[in-house]
């Protein structure tokens, strides 16, 4: 039996007693394995997320053990459940308060598209007010689906260029959402 691998190493050159890789790959490896999620849960999807954090599914094994309830100390916003239009400005403010780099997961049908609530009072998808990186389908999604969403975010984070946040495309996206 070999030694357990804690995290897959990035591309690089290795030899006896050394390993060389790019700075971008090393930072990507660190970021993807140390996400600090901020759960913004309003309904049944939040209950499924609680199960995901429990011992049976153990989200901590993916480097997301430290939940943060402060936007300034988190880098992954997990929006779960129905978002009323009155909550939209609060959600947007939470997103704006997060430090860069930051990512967003829309968990469940309600956060992704308003779900079954096609009414005047329900926001028809959080992507109308903040950019979303990964959508997790379901009503509510099972814990395995939430874990799959976390893995997708980890792939995105691990491969993201350090300069992406300074790119014209990213600045244009933020301007589209009227976020400075």
C-alpha positions as CSV (number, residue, x, y, z in Angstrom):
1,X,0.0,0.0,0.0
2,X,1.2,3.4,-0.9
3,X,0.9,6.6,1.0
4,X,-2.4,8.4,0.9
5,X,-2.5,11.4,-1.4
6,X,-3.9,14.5,0.3
7,X,-4.1,16.6,-2.8
8,X,-3.1,15.8,-6.4
9,X,0.1,17.8,-7.2
10,X,-0.1,20.4,-10.0
11,X,1.8,19.9,-13.3
12,X,5.5,20.2,-12.6
13,X,8.9,18.7,-12.7
14,X,10.0,16.4,-9.8
15,X,13.1,14.7,-8.9
16,X,14.7,13.2,-5.8
17,X,13.9,15.7,-3.0
18,X,12.4,18.5,-5.1
19,X,9.3,19.6,-7.0
20,X,9.0,22.6,-9.3
21,X,5.8,24.1,-10.7
22,X,4.5,27.5,-11.7
23,X,3.4,30.0,-9.1
24,X,-0.1,30.1,-10.7
25,X,-0.5,26.3,-10.3
26,X,0.7,26.3,-6.7
27,X,-1.8,29.1,-5.8
28,X,-4.5,27.3,-7.6
29,X,-3.8,24.1,-5.7
30,X,-3.9,26.0,-2.4
31,X,-7.1,27.9,-3.2
32,X,-9.1,24.9,-4.5
33,X,-8.3,22.9,-1.4
34,X,-9.1,25.6,1.1
35,X,-12.5,27.1,0.1
36,X,-14.3,29.0,2.8
37,X,-18.0,28.8,2.0
38,X,-20.6,31.2,3.1
39,X,-24.0,29.5,3.1
40,X,-26.9,31.8,2.2
41,X,-29.7,29.3,2.8
42,X,-33.4,30.2,2.9
43,X,-35.3,27.0,2.5
44,X,-35.2,23.2,1.9
45,X,-31.9,23.4,0.0
46,X,-30.3,24.6,3.2
47,X,-31.4,21.4,5.0
48,X,-29.8,19.3,2.3
49,X,-26.6,21.4,2.7
50,X,-26.7,20.6,6.4
51,X,-26.8,16.9,5.5
52,X,-23.8,17.5,3.2
53,X,-21.8,19.0,6.2
54,X,-22.7,16.0,8.4
55,X,-20.6,12.9,9.0
56,X,-22.2,10.7,6.3
57,X,-21.2,13.0,3.4
58,X,-18.5,15.0,5.1
59,X,-17.8,18.1,2.9
60,X,-14.7,18.7,5.0
61,X,-12.8,16.1,3.0
62,X,-13.0,18.5,0.1
63,X,-11.3,21.3,2.0
64,X,-14.5,23.2,2.7
65,X,-14.8,22.5,6.4
66,X,-14.6,26.0,7.7
67,X,-17.9,27.6,7.1
68,X,-17.8,31.4,7.3
69,X,-20.8,33.6,8.2
70,X,-18.9,36.7,7.5
71,X,-18.7,37.8,3.8
72,X,-15.3,39.4,4.4
73,X,-13.8,36.0,5.4
74,X,-15.2,33.8,2.7
75,X,-14.5,33.2,-0.9
76,X,-17.4,30.9,-1.9
77,X,-21.0,32.1,-1.7
78,X,-23.4,29.2,-1.7
79,X,-27.0,30.5,-2.4
80,X,-29.5,27.8,-1.5
81,X,-33.3,28.2,-1.7
82,X,-35.9,30.7,-2.7
83,X,-34.7,34.3,-2.9
84,X,-37.5,36.8,-2.6
85,X,-37.0,40.1,-4.5
86,X,-36.8,41.9,-1.2
87,X,-33.8,39.8,-0.3
88,X,-32.1,40.5,-3.6
89,X,-30.3,43.7,-2.4
90,X,-29.1,41.9,0.8
91,X,-27.7,39.0,-1.3
92,X,-26.0,41.5,-3.6
93,X,-24.5,43.4,-0.7
94,X,-23.1,40.1,0.8
95,X,-21.5,39.4,-2.6
96,X,-20.0,42.8,-2.9
97,X,-18.6,42.6,0.7
98,X,-16.7,39.4,-0.2
99,X,-13.0,39.8,-1.0
100,X,-11.6,38.8,-4.3
101,X,-11.3,36.2,-5.6
102,X,-14.8,34.9,-5.0
103,X,-17.0,32.3,-6.5
104,X,-20.8,31.6,-6.4
105,X,-22.8,28.4,-6.5
106,X,-26.6,28.5,-7.1
107,X,-27.9,25.5,-5.3
108,X,-31.3,24.2,-6.3
109,X,-34.0,25.2,-8.7
110,X,-35.1,28.3,-6.8
111,X,-31.7,29.9,-6.6
112,X,-31.0,29.0,-10.2
113,X,-34.3,30.0,-11.8
114,X,-37.0,30.8,-9.3
115,X,-38.1,27.1,-9.2
116,X,-41.9,26.5,-9.1
117,X,-42.4,30.1,-7.7
118,X,-43.1,32.1,-10.9
119,X,-44.5,35.0,-8.9
120,X,-44.1,38.7,-8.6
121,X,-42.2,38.3,-5.3
122,X,-39.6,35.7,-6.1
123,X,-36.3,36.4,-7.9
124,X,-36.2,34.3,-11.1
125,X,-32.6,33.2,-10.6
126,X,-29.8,34.9,-8.6
127,X,-27.9,35.5,-11.9
128,X,-30.1,38.5,-12.4
129,X,-28.2,40.3,-9.6
130,X,-24.9,38.5,-9.1
131,X,-22.7,36.4,-11.4
132,X,-22.9,32.6,-10.9
133,X,-20.1,30.2,-11.5
134,X,-21.8,26.8,-11.0
135,X,-25.5,25.8,-10.9
136,X,-26.6,22.7,-8.9
137,X,-29.9,21.4,-10.2
138,X,-32.6,19.8,-8.1
139,X,-35.6,20.5,-5.9
140,X,-33.9,20.1,-3.5
141,X,-30.7,18.7,-4.7
142,X,-29.3,15.7,-2.9
143,X,-26.0,16.0,-0.9
144,X,-24.2,14.2,-3.7
145,X,-25.2,16.9,-6.2
146,X,-24.0,19.6,-3.8
147,X,-20.7,17.8,-3.5
148,X,-20.5,17.6,-7.3
149,X,-21.0,21.4,-7.4
150,X,-18.2,21.9,-4.9
151,X,-15.9,19.6,-7.1
152,X,-16.8,21.8,-10.2
153,X,-15.9,24.9,-8.3
154,X,-12.6,23.3,-7.2
155,X,-11.8,22.6,-10.9
156,X,-12.6,26.2,-11.8
157,X,-10.6,27.6,-8.9
158,X,-7.6,25.3,-9.5
159,X,-7.3,26.3,-13.2
160,X,-8.1,30.0,-12.9
161,X,-5.4,32.4,-13.9
162,X,-4.2,34.7,-11.3
163,X,-4.7,37.5,-13.8
164,X,-8.3,36.7,-14.6
165,X,-9.8,39.1,-12.1
166,X,-7.8,41.9,-13.8
167,X,-9.0,41.0,-17.3
168,X,-11.2,43.1,-19.5
169,X,-13.7,40.3,-19.7
170,X,-14.0,40.1,-15.9
171,X,-14.3,43.9,-15.6
172,X,-17.0,43.9,-18.3
173,X,-18.9,41.2,-16.4
174,X,-18.8,43.3,-13.2
175,X,-19.9,46.4,-15.2
176,X,-22.8,44.4,-16.6
177,X,-23.9,43.7,-13.0
178,X,-23.1,47.3,-12.0
179,X,-20.5,46.1,-9.5
180,X,-17.3,48.2,-9.1
